[in-house]
């Protein structure tokens, strides 16, 4: 998504099992997208993982109380990303390896 409103619209449309949010993308307004997602009835219960350029402890402080399930600091290794997704992805009937991610 290119902005907060588009991000919420996409979440409503796709109903993903997990949302990854890059904190410092242009036009995302930092925590604005997360706040809007959590306030939206149809998508407010979808787990959110924040990707941040800040160290994990600073990122955790920043998103504290925002309803975020996890934080992943950049740069990260692919295995770190996959582990974070697996840890936070709700189980819905099949292994992660069979899931198609858009």
URURSUL-V83874 format. One record per helix or strand of 3 or more residues. SS is the DSSP state (alpha for helix, beta for strand). FROM is the first residue (numbers start at 1). LEN is the number of residues. Records with the same first field share a line. If there is no record, write none. Layout:
# URURSUL-V83874
SS->FROM-LEN, FROM-LEN
This chain:
# URURSUL-V83874
alpha->4-11, 32-8, 56-8, 78-11, 96-3
beta->18-5, 47-6, 70-4
